[in-house]
Amino acid sequence: MKLNKNIFIPHRWLDLKGLRRIFVFFFYIPFLIFLYSAFQWTYLFFVPPPESYSAPVQQIWAAAAVQSLLLMVLLAAVIAVFKTLESVSRQTAEK
């Protein structure tokens, strides 16, 4: 019995649609982090100064919001690439 050396590559287990669904799931994790950190960051603007956090804490919440937003953009690009590859492979299979 000949063992295929490419059998352990994960994209062989799932098709492109399955990989796209996994990355859509991963997209919602930074989305929730973005919502929480953006809420906390804007909340700090409405809290009176004696009760508010320090400026570094505000910067941390802003950085968390920006980083999660950038990760969401990156994952959205990966999802778009998978969707395009799936449509191209479907069109070539039909021909």
All heavy atoms as an XYZ file, in Angstrom:
791
protein
N       0.838     -1.171      0.000
C       0.000      0.000      0.000
C       0.885      1.237      0.000
O       1.772      1.393      0.823
C      -0.881     -0.018      1.247
C      -1.777      1.149      1.351
S      -2.907      0.883      2.714
C      -2.792      2.427      3.500
N       0.632      2.129     -0.944
C       1.431      3.335     -1.054
C       0.774      4.446     -0.241
O      -0.411      4.714     -0.371
C       1.541      3.743     -2.517
C       2.437      4.911     -2.740
C       2.559      5.229     -4.221
C       3.439      6.443     -4.381
N       3.547      6.845     -5.775
N       1.569      5.094      0.620
C       1.065      6.169      1.467
C       1.248      7.496      0.740
O       2.344      7.811      0.280
C       1.806      6.196      2.798
C       1.353      7.244      3.800
C      -0.100      6.963      4.221
C       2.245      7.226      5.012
N       0.175      8.225      0.617
C       0.239      9.529     -0.021
C       0.912     10.509      0.934
O       0.472     10.691      2.064
C      -1.175     10.011     -0.373
C      -1.181     11.286     -1.172
O      -0.134     11.847     -1.460
N      -2.361     11.721     -1.534
N       1.981     11.150      0.477
C       2.720     12.045      1.360
C       1.966     13.351      1.643
O       2.296     14.062      2.567
C       4.096     12.354      0.793
C       4.071     13.101     -0.519
C       5.468     13.343     -1.017
C       5.421     14.032     -2.373
N       6.742     14.292     -2.880
N       0.940     13.660      0.869
C       0.162     14.877      1.081
C      -1.091     14.646      1.911
O      -1.919     15.537      2.030
C      -0.244     15.478     -0.267
C       0.955     15.960     -1.050
O       1.943     16.385     -0.478
N       0.869     15.870     -2.360
N      -1.235     13.466      2.499
C      -2.462     13.142      3.228
C      -2.564     13.929      4.533
O      -3.656     14.156      5.050
C      -2.556     11.634      3.488
C      -3.984     11.260      3.847
C      -1.615     11.209      4.593
C      -4.216      9.775      3.795
N      -1.444     14.383      5.071
C      -1.475     15.061      6.357
C      -1.636     16.576      6.237
O      -1.611     17.266      7.226
C      -0.210     14.736      7.158
C      -0.108     13.272      7.453
C       0.830     12.495      6.823
C      -0.978     12.667      8.342
C       0.923     11.142      7.088
C      -0.902     11.312      8.607
C       0.053     10.545      7.975
N      -1.788     17.086      5.035
C      -2.018     18.519      4.848
C      -3.499     18.793      5.125
O      -4.373     18.147      4.558
C      -1.629     18.945      3.421
C      -0.141     18.658      3.183
C      -1.919     20.415      3.206
C       0.325     18.920      1.779
N      -3.794     19.757      6.024
C      -5.195     19.965      6.449
C      -6.158     20.303      5.327
O      -7.326     19.941      5.391
C      -5.094     21.122      7.438
C      -3.709     21.085      7.937
C      -2.876     20.573      6.807
N      -5.711     21.000      4.282
C      -6.668     21.332      3.226
C      -7.061     20.100      2.415
O      -7.985     20.164      1.620
C      -6.135     22.439      2.323
C      -5.078     21.987      1.363
N      -3.747     21.971      1.696
C      -5.160     21.546      0.093
C      -3.054     21.535      0.662
N      -3.887     21.273     -0.326
N      -6.398     18.992      2.618
C      -6.829     17.737      1.978
C      -8.017     17.142      2.735
O      -8.804     16.404      2.168
C      -5.692     16.714      1.958
C      -4.485     17.149      1.205
C      -4.692     16.949     -0.249
N      -3.449     17.280     -0.935
C      -3.365     17.453     -2.226
N      -4.420     17.338     -2.963
N      -2.224     17.753     -2.770
N      -8.130     17.440      4.032
C      -9.226     16.902      4.835
C     -10.523     17.650      4.567
O     -11.597     17.065      4.523
C      -8.900     16.992      6.316
C      -7.640     16.307      6.717
C      -7.042     15.264      6.091
C      -6.818     16.634      7.825
N      -5.892     14.910      6.743
C      -5.735     15.733      7.811
C      -6.889     17.577      8.822
C      -4.732     15.767      8.765
C      -5.892     17.602      9.771
C      -4.827     16.697      9.745
N     -10.421     18.972      4.442
C     -11.589     19.813      4.214
C     -11.495     20.411      2.819
O     -10.411     20.704      2.334
C     -11.638     20.960      5.233
C     -11.739     20.564      6.701
C     -11.543     21.781      7.566
C     -13.083     19.934      6.976
N     -12.619     20.628      2.216
C     -12.592     21.328      0.941
C     -12.506     22.829      1.210
O     -12.426     23.279      2.343
C     -13.821     20.975      0.109
C     -15.114     21.235      0.848
O     -15.058     21.534      2.048
O     -16.175     21.141      0.218
N     -12.508     23.638      0.164
C     -12.382     25.079      0.335
C     -13.558     25.670      1.102
O     -13.406     26.627      1.854
C     -12.255     25.749     -1.041
C     -10.932     25.493     -1.760
C     -10.996     26.011     -3.180
C      -9.793     26.138     -1.008
N     -14.726     25.079      0.922
C     -15.899     25.575      1.636
C     -15.744     25.352      3.138
O     -16.093     26.215      3.944
C     -17.148     24.873      1.115
C     -18.431     25.467      1.587
C     -19.607     24.800      0.887
C     -20.895     25.497      1.212
N     -22.032     24.918      0.491
N     -15.194     24.217      3.518
C     -14.962     23.939      4.935
C     -13.925     24.861      5.539
O     -14.088     25.345      6.662
N     -12.852     25.134      4.792
C     -11.845     26.065      5.278
C     -12.415     27.469      5.402
O     -12.111     28.189      6.351
C     -10.639     26.080      4.337
C      -9.699     24.893      4.462
C      -8.638     24.954      3.387
C      -9.054     24.872      5.825
N     -13.255     27.860      4.455
C     -13.872     29.187      4.520
C     -14.753     29.306      5.758
O     -14.748     30.320      6.445
C     -14.683     29.455      3.252
C     -15.267     30.851      3.199
C     -15.883     31.144      1.857
N     -16.776     30.101      1.396
C     -18.090     30.116      1.547
N     -18.675     31.108      2.156
N     -18.832     29.137      1.079
N     -15.487     28.247      6.075
C     -16.340     28.278      7.264
C     -15.526     28.374      8.551
O     -15.929     29.037      9.501
C     -17.234     27.043      7.296
C     -18.334     27.103      6.283
C     -19.205     25.897      6.336
N     -20.254     25.974      5.329
C     -21.011     24.967      4.987
N     -20.849     23.787      5.569
N     -21.935     25.115      4.080
N     -14.381     27.705      8.588
C     -13.515     27.787      9.760
C     -13.006     29.216      9.941
O     -13.007     29.750     11.047
C     -12.342     26.791      9.647
C     -12.851     25.369      9.844
C     -11.245     27.106     10.649
C     -11.827     24.310      9.598
N     -12.589     29.854      8.842
C     -12.092     31.214      8.950
C     -13.208     32.212      9.244
O     -12.963     33.242      9.872
C     -11.308     31.614      7.702
C      -9.888     31.143      7.734
C      -9.532     29.940      7.169
C      -8.921     31.895      8.365
C      -8.228     29.493      7.213
C      -7.612     31.454      8.422
C      -7.257     30.255      7.838
N     -14.425     31.926      8.829
C     -15.552     32.769      9.216
C     -15.765     32.663     10.726
O     -16.030     33.659     11.403
C     -16.832     32.387      8.432
C     -18.056     32.998      9.042
C     -16.705     32.804      6.981
N     -15.637     31.457     11.271
C     -15.730     31.279     12.722
C     -14.638     32.069     13.436
O     -14.887     32.755     14.430
C     -15.637     29.793     13.082
C     -15.539     29.537     14.550
C     -16.649     29.663     15.369
C     -14.329     29.181     15.124
C     -16.558     29.434     16.737
C     -14.221     28.949     16.481
C     -15.354     29.080     17.287
N     -13.402     31.988     12.906
C     -12.296     32.731     13.506
C     -12.484     34.239     13.359
O     -11.927     35.008     14.131
C     -10.958     32.318     12.896
C     -10.482     30.977     13.344
C      -9.791     30.159     12.480
C     -10.707     30.531     14.629
C      -9.342     28.922     12.884
C     -10.261     29.284     15.051
C      -9.578     28.488     14.168
N     -13.250     34.681     12.358
C     -13.495     36.100     12.157
C     -14.307     36.684     13.310
O     -14.093     37.832     13.708
C     -14.255     36.306     10.835
C     -14.686     37.719     10.594
C     -13.797     38.638     10.074
C     -15.976     38.128     10.872
C     -14.190     39.937      9.843
C     -16.379     39.423     10.644
C     -15.479     40.334     10.124
N     -15.226     35.898     13.862
C     -16.096     36.431     14.894
C     -15.412     36.577     16.250
O     -15.888     37.321     17.096
C     -17.361     35.574     15.022
C     -18.303     35.845     13.884
C     -18.473     34.928     12.868
C     -18.993     37.037     13.820
C     -19.329     35.186     11.821
C     -19.850     37.309     12.777
C     -20.014     36.381     11.778
O     -20.847     36.658     10.746
N     -14.305     35.912     16.471
C     -13.568     36.066     17.729
C     -12.985     37.478     17.844
O     -13.239     38.170     18.837
C     -12.500     34.969     17.884
C     -13.175     33.596     17.995
C     -11.613     35.237     19.103
C     -12.224     32.441     17.928
N     -12.203     37.962     16.843
C     -11.744     39.352     16.965
C     -12.875     40.371     16.839
O     -12.772     41.480     17.345
C     -10.724     39.517     15.842
C     -10.927     38.407     14.936
C     -11.576     37.315     15.705
N     -13.978     39.982     16.193
C     -15.122     40.888     16.116
C     -15.692     41.149     17.506
O     -15.981     42.293     17.862
C     -16.188     40.298     15.188
C     -17.434     41.129     15.090
C     -17.411     42.342     14.434
C     -18.615     40.694     15.649
C     -18.551     43.118     14.338
C     -19.757     41.450     15.565
C     -19.729     42.672     14.904
N     -15.815     40.097     18.304
C     -16.303     40.266     19.672
C     -15.307     41.040     20.534
O     -15.695     41.867     21.359
C     -16.608     38.909     20.293
C     -17.764     38.138     19.656
C     -17.873     36.749     20.255
C     -19.056     38.908     19.815
N     -14.019     40.790     20.332
C     -12.994     41.542     21.055
C     -13.051     43.013     20.663
O     -12.925     43.901     21.508
C     -11.597     40.944     20.791
C     -11.494     39.549     21.397
C     -10.495     41.852     21.344
C     -10.256     38.795     21.004
N     -13.262     43.279     19.376
C     -13.378     44.661     18.921
C     -14.576     45.355     19.557
O     -14.471     46.492     20.024
C     -13.488     44.721     17.401
C     -13.817     46.091     16.886
C     -12.855     47.078     16.863
C     -15.093     46.387     16.440
C     -13.156     48.357     16.404
C     -15.405     47.654     15.979
C     -14.439     48.647     15.964
N     -15.713     44.676     19.586
C     -16.898     45.292     20.186
C     -16.669     45.610     21.659
O     -17.008     46.709     22.128
C     -18.107     44.374     20.023
C     -18.695     44.252     18.628
C     -19.863     43.284     18.638
C     -19.140     45.607     18.113
N     -16.092     44.661     22.385
C     -15.864     44.864     23.820
C     -14.859     45.984     24.064
O     -15.084     46.869     24.893
C     -15.387     43.564     24.465
C     -15.158     43.688     25.938
C     -16.228     43.763     26.822
C     -13.867     43.753     26.470
C     -16.029     43.901     28.184
C     -13.662     43.881     27.818
C     -14.744     43.948     28.675
O     -14.537     44.078     30.014
N     -13.736     45.967     23.358
C     -12.710     46.983     23.596
C     -13.162     48.357     23.108
O     -12.845     49.369     23.744
C     -11.386     46.579     22.948
O     -11.557     46.402     21.561
N     -13.907     48.413     22.017
C     -14.423     49.702     21.557
C     -15.441     50.259     22.546
O     -15.463     51.469     22.809
C     -15.050     49.553     20.166
N     -16.267     49.385     23.109
C     -17.215     49.831     24.132
C     -16.479     50.367     25.357
O     -16.829     51.427     25.888
C     -18.154     48.686     24.529
C     -19.036     49.019     25.689
C     -20.127     49.840     25.526
C     -18.749     48.523     26.951
C     -20.943     50.160     26.603
C     -19.547     48.832     28.034
C     -20.655     49.658     27.859
N     -15.476     49.640     25.821
C     -14.720     50.080     26.991
C     -13.995     51.397     26.722
O     -13.926     52.275     27.582
C     -13.708     49.008     27.415
C     -14.332     47.775     27.986
C     -14.988     48.040     29.325
O     -14.606     48.923     30.074
N     -16.011     47.266     29.624
N     -13.442     51.541     25.532
C     -12.706     52.744     25.183
C     -13.635     53.959     25.123
O     -13.318     55.018     25.640
C     -11.989     52.532     23.857
C     -11.107     53.668     23.449
C     -10.029     54.157     24.122
C     -11.245     54.454     22.277
N      -9.479     55.196     23.419
C     -10.199     55.399     22.283
C     -12.133     54.431     21.209
C     -10.029     56.320     21.267
C     -11.952     55.344     20.192
C     -10.915     56.282     20.234
N     -14.811     53.808     24.512
C     -15.750     54.922     24.461
C     -16.386     55.185     25.822
O     -16.718     56.324     26.135
C     -16.853     54.681     23.414
O     -17.493     53.435     23.683
C     -16.286     54.679     22.023
N     -16.532     54.159     26.633
C     -17.074     54.335     27.977
C     -16.181     55.240     28.815
O     -16.660     56.014     29.636
C     -17.237     52.970     28.657
C     -17.630     53.031     30.104
C     -18.915     53.388     30.478
C     -16.706     52.748     31.105
C     -19.274     53.458     31.815
C     -17.059     52.805     32.433
C     -18.345     53.160     32.786
O     -18.694     53.237     34.109
N     -14.871     55.145     28.582
C     -13.938     55.954     29.360
C     -14.090     57.448     29.085
O     -13.704     58.276     29.905
C     -12.496     55.515     29.075
C     -12.136     54.121     29.554
C     -10.729     53.767     29.144
C     -12.292     54.024     31.052
N     -14.655     57.810     27.940
C     -14.865     59.220     27.640
C     -16.033     59.814     28.428
O     -16.122     61.018     28.600
C     -15.107     59.429     26.147
C     -13.875     59.235     25.319
C     -13.810     58.202     24.402
C     -12.776     60.066     25.462
C     -12.686     58.025     23.635
C     -11.643     59.896     24.700
C     -11.592     58.863     23.784
N     -16.951     58.969     28.875
C     -18.138     59.448     29.565
C     -18.059     59.319     31.080
O     -18.966     59.743     31.778
C     -19.383     58.701     29.051
C     -19.613     58.926     27.593
C     -19.405     57.908     26.685
C     -20.030     60.160     27.127
C     -19.610     58.115     25.334
C     -20.237     60.372     25.779
C     -20.031     59.356     24.874
N     -16.995     58.748     31.580
C     -16.815     58.587     33.022
C     -16.155     59.858     33.552
O     -15.229     60.386     32.939
C     -15.941     57.351     33.323
C     -15.638     57.235     34.796
C     -16.624     56.109     32.820
N     -16.604     60.362     34.678
C     -15.963     61.559     35.251
C     -14.481     61.310     35.545
O     -14.077     60.191     35.855
C     -16.734     61.792     36.550
C     -18.010     61.060     36.388
C     -17.759     59.933     35.456
N     -13.652     62.348     35.471
C     -12.200     62.175     35.618
C     -11.730     61.487     36.896
O     -10.821     60.677     36.826
C     -11.661     63.614     35.534
C     -12.684     64.346     34.756
C     -14.004     63.712     35.077
N     -12.289     61.765     38.075
C     -11.753     61.047     39.250
C     -12.009     59.541     39.208
O     -11.248     58.764     39.762
C     -12.495     61.662     40.441
C     -13.099     62.925     39.941
C     -13.254     62.780     38.462
N     -13.067     59.114     38.525
C     -13.403     57.692     38.475
C     -12.852     56.989     37.232
O     -12.949     55.784     37.121
C     -14.917     57.518     38.517
C     -15.550     58.068     39.766
C     -17.058     58.029     39.682
O     -17.586     57.408     38.745
O     -17.704     58.627     40.553
N     -12.332     57.772     36.301
C     -11.889     57.164     35.044
C     -10.523     56.516     35.211
O      -9.793     56.760     36.170
C     -11.835     58.208     33.934
O     -10.826     59.146     34.226
N     -10.202     55.719     34.233
C      -8.904     55.059     34.217
C      -7.826     56.043     33.782
O      -8.109     57.132     33.306
C      -8.917     53.875     33.258
C      -9.851     52.772     33.650
C     -10.920     52.427     32.840
C      -9.673     52.075     34.837
C     -11.783     51.405     33.195
C     -10.524     51.055     35.200
C     -11.576     50.725     34.377
O     -12.414     49.725     34.729
N      -6.610     55.633     33.905
C      -5.503     56.478     33.489
C      -5.374     56.466     31.962
O      -5.996     55.657     31.266
C      -4.199     55.980     34.123
O      -3.918     54.676     33.669
N      -4.540     57.357     31.452
C      -4.336     57.456     30.012
C      -3.741     56.177     29.413
O      -4.153     55.774     28.322
C      -3.463     58.655     29.679
N      -2.801     55.478     30.073
C      -2.300     54.228     29.494
C      -3.383     53.162     29.337
O      -3.370     52.398     28.380
C      -1.225     53.767     30.475
C      -0.743     55.009     31.115
C      -1.958     55.889     31.205
N      -4.334     53.127     30.248
C      -5.421     52.155     30.119
C      -6.290     52.503     28.921
O      -6.722     51.622     28.176
C      -6.247     52.083     31.424
C      -7.462     51.195     31.252
C      -5.389     51.580     32.556
N      -6.519     53.787     28.706
C      -7.267     54.207     27.524
C      -6.522     53.820     26.254
O      -7.123     53.383     25.269
C      -7.516     55.710     27.554
C      -8.472     56.144     28.630
C      -8.651     57.653     28.684
O      -7.935     58.387     28.010
N      -9.591     58.097     29.491
N      -5.212     53.966     26.262
C      -4.414     53.585     25.095
C      -4.438     52.081     24.871
O      -4.443     51.614     23.734
C      -2.973     54.065     25.257
C      -2.831     55.563     25.198
C      -1.419     56.023     25.496
O      -0.570     55.224     25.902
N      -1.179     57.303     25.317
N      -4.473     51.317     25.941
C      -4.543     49.854     25.817
C      -5.862     49.436     25.187
O      -5.891     48.589     24.287
C      -4.332     49.185     27.194
C      -2.879     49.310     27.620
C      -4.742     47.712     27.148
C      -2.609     48.865     29.035
N      -6.964     50.039     25.632
C      -8.262     49.703     25.036
C      -8.314     50.125     23.570
O      -8.851     49.402     22.723
C      -9.411     50.352     25.808
C      -9.726     49.673     27.093
C      -9.652     50.210     28.338
C     -10.166     48.322     27.279
N     -10.010     49.282     29.284
C     -10.325     48.113     28.660
C     -10.420     47.267     26.411
C     -10.747     46.908     29.194
C     -10.836     46.065     26.939
C     -10.987     45.894     28.309
N      -7.754     51.279     23.256
C      -7.736     51.723     21.855
C      -6.867     50.801     21.006
O      -7.237     50.447     19.878
C      -7.227     53.162     21.770
N      -5.712     50.386     21.539
C      -4.835     49.481     20.793
C      -5.497     48.125     20.582
O      -5.369     47.526     19.503
C      -3.512     49.309     21.524
N      -6.213     47.647     21.589
C      -6.918     46.364     21.437
C      -7.992     46.465     20.364
O      -8.178     45.537     19.566
C      -7.528     45.943     22.763
N      -8.690     47.583     20.316
C      -9.719     47.765     19.288
C      -9.106     47.824     17.899
O      -9.600     47.182     16.959
C     -10.517     49.037     19.574
N      -8.006     48.545     17.757
C      -7.362     48.670     16.445
C      -6.772     47.340     15.989
O      -6.916     46.940     14.826
C      -6.281     49.777     16.479
C      -5.430     49.759     15.235
C      -6.936     51.139     16.655
N      -6.119     46.631     16.896
C      -5.510     45.352     16.526
C      -6.561     44.317     16.139
O      -6.374     43.569     15.178
C      -4.649     44.824     17.666
C      -3.378     45.598     17.858
C      -2.608     45.154     19.081
O      -3.040     44.280     19.822
N      -1.461     45.773     19.312
N      -7.651     44.267     16.871
C      -8.697     43.311     16.507
C      -9.364     43.705     15.192
O      -9.741     42.839     14.408
C      -9.724     43.186     17.629
O     -10.343     44.428     17.865
N      -9.465     45.010     14.926
C     -10.016     45.459     13.651
C      -9.103     45.057     12.491
O      -9.580     44.594     11.447
C     -10.224     46.974     13.671
C     -10.890     47.593     12.458
C     -12.331     47.085     12.334
C     -10.874     49.095     12.556
N      -7.798     45.197     12.681
C      -6.852     44.779     11.638
C      -6.898     43.270     11.408
O      -6.811     42.797     10.269
C      -5.435     45.221     12.003
C      -5.165     46.716     11.940
C      -3.763     47.021     12.438
C      -5.356     47.237     10.532
N      -7.039     42.503     12.474
C      -7.160     41.053     12.332
C      -8.440     40.684     11.604
O      -8.457     39.755     10.796
C      -7.094     40.376     13.697
C      -7.082     38.852     13.696
C      -5.901     38.317     12.907
C      -7.048     38.338     15.112
N      -9.515     41.427     11.858
C     -10.772     41.174     11.146
C     -10.604     41.444      9.654
O     -11.112     40.685      8.824
C     -11.888     42.059     11.712
C     -12.413     41.611     13.043
S     -13.521     42.761     13.867
C     -14.390     43.571     12.590
N      -9.892     42.499      9.295
C      -9.657     42.810      7.881
C      -8.827     41.708      7.230
O      -9.119     41.271      6.110
C      -8.974     44.188      7.740
C      -8.477     44.420      6.335
C      -9.930     45.291      8.160
N      -7.808     41.235      7.934
C      -6.970     40.156      7.399
C      -7.781     38.875      7.200
O      -7.682     38.224      6.147
C      -5.792     39.899      8.334
C      -4.874     38.749      7.945
C      -4.087     39.111      6.699
C      -3.957     38.410      9.085
N      -8.587     38.513      8.184
C      -9.403     37.307      8.051
C     -10.467     37.469      6.963
O     -10.778     36.501      6.260
C     -10.050     36.958      9.387
C      -9.103     36.404     10.443
C      -9.810     36.263     11.771
C      -8.533     35.068     10.008
N     -11.005     38.664      6.799
C     -11.967     38.900      5.718
C     -11.306     38.734      4.361
O     -11.926     38.209      3.417
C     -12.580     40.283      5.850
N     -10.045     39.139      4.244
C      -9.315     38.940      2.992
C      -9.078     37.457      2.724
O      -9.219     36.993      1.581
C      -7.989     39.690      3.039
N      -8.727     36.703      3.756
C      -8.523     35.253      3.592
C      -9.832     34.580      3.188
O      -9.851     33.701      2.318
C      -7.953     34.642      4.896
C      -7.975     33.123      4.847
C      -6.549     35.141      5.134
N     -10.938     35.002      3.793
C     -12.244     34.440      3.440
C     -12.585     34.751      1.998
O     -13.094     33.885      1.263
C     -13.318     34.977      4.409
C     -13.102     34.404      5.806
C     -14.722     34.650      3.918
C     -13.892     35.122      6.880
N     -12.289     35.967      1.552
C     -12.558     36.338      0.165
C     -11.710     35.518     -0.808
O     -12.196     35.113     -1.875
C     -12.308     37.829     -0.040
N     -10.461     35.252     -0.434
C      -9.594     34.428     -1.287
C     -10.144     33.004     -1.383
O     -10.201     32.416     -2.470
C      -8.146     34.432     -0.761
C      -7.311     33.345     -1.407
C      -7.515     35.787     -0.971
N     -10.559     32.440     -0.264
C     -11.135     31.091     -0.283
C     -12.417     31.046     -1.113
O     -12.661     30.086     -1.838
C     -11.415     30.585      1.124
C     -10.206     30.038      1.820
C      -9.996     30.306      3.163
C      -9.277     29.255      1.165
C      -8.885     29.807      3.821
C      -8.176     28.757      1.806
C      -7.975     29.037      3.138
N     -13.230     32.073     -1.003
C     -14.475     32.109     -1.771
C     -14.177     32.193     -3.262
O     -14.818     31.528     -4.080
C     -15.311     33.302     -1.311
C     -16.721     33.286     -1.792
C     -17.514     34.393     -1.136
C     -18.963     34.271     -1.485
N     -19.782     35.282     -0.814
N     -13.180     32.995     -3.626
C     -12.786     33.107     -5.027
C     -12.214     31.790     -5.540
O     -12.554     31.351     -6.647
C     -11.760     34.232     -5.202
O     -12.311     35.438     -4.687
C     -11.384     34.410     -6.653
N     -11.347     31.160     -4.749
C     -10.786     29.872     -5.162
C     -11.871     28.812     -5.316
O     -11.808     27.974     -6.222
C      -9.744     29.403     -4.152
C      -8.405     30.120     -4.169
C      -7.546     29.649     -3.022
C      -7.710     29.910     -5.491
N     -12.869     28.852     -4.442
C     -13.960     27.898     -4.527
C     -14.770     28.101     -5.807
O     -15.117     27.136     -6.503
C     -14.867     28.035     -3.315
C     -16.004     27.041     -3.270
C     -16.913     27.287     -2.084
O     -16.610     28.151     -1.241
O     -17.939     26.600     -2.009
N     -15.033     29.364     -6.153
C     -15.806     29.615     -7.385
C     -14.989     29.271     -8.622
O     -15.528     28.751     -9.601
C     -16.265     31.070     -7.433
O     -15.160     31.934     -7.557
N     -13.676     29.527     -8.599
C     -12.829     29.170     -9.738
C     -12.752     27.661     -9.893
O     -12.844     27.132    -11.007
C     -11.422     29.783     -9.566
C     -10.438     29.186    -10.553
C     -11.483     31.285     -9.734
N     -12.596     26.942     -8.796
C     -12.525     25.481     -8.889
C     -13.851     24.892     -9.339
O     -13.890     23.885    -10.059
C     -12.097     24.880     -7.551
O     -13.095     25.082     -6.581
N     -14.964     25.516     -8.950
C     -16.269     25.044     -9.389
C     -16.461     25.285    -10.884
O     -16.998     24.442    -11.601
C     -17.375     25.748     -8.602
C     -18.746     25.164     -8.849
C     -19.850     25.837     -8.054
N     -19.546     25.933     -6.639
C     -19.557     27.076     -5.940
N     -19.855     28.207     -6.529
N     -19.288     27.063     -4.669
N     -15.994     26.443    -11.374
C     -16.128     26.744    -12.803
C     -15.247     25.843    -13.645
O     -15.646     25.403    -14.722
C     -15.767     28.205    -13.067
C     -16.795     29.182    -12.579
C     -16.367     30.610    -12.751
O     -15.243     30.885    -13.191
N     -17.238     31.536    -12.392
N     -14.041     25.528    -13.160
C     -13.177     24.637    -13.927
C     -13.689     23.200    -13.892
O     -13.484     22.452    -14.851
C     -11.736     24.678    -13.392
O     -11.726     24.366    -12.007
C     -11.125     26.038    -13.633
N     -14.371     22.821    -12.832
C     -14.938     21.473    -12.768
C     -16.119     21.323    -13.712
O     -16.368     20.252    -14.243
C     -15.355     21.153    -11.341
N     -16.857     22.417    -13.929
C     -18.006     22.366    -14.822
C     -17.591     22.309    -16.284
O     -18.315     21.819    -17.120
C     -18.905     23.585    -14.595
C     -19.622     23.560    -13.259
C     -20.392     24.840    -13.005
O     -20.320     25.766    -13.838
O     -21.075     24.917    -11.968
N     -16.428     22.826    -16.603
C     -15.968     22.857    -18.010
C     -15.358     21.570    -18.435
O     -15.213     20.595    -18.065
C     -14.950     23.963    -18.211
C     -15.573     25.326    -18.118
C     -14.541     26.376    -18.378
C     -15.175     27.753    -18.295
N     -14.233     28.801    -18.579
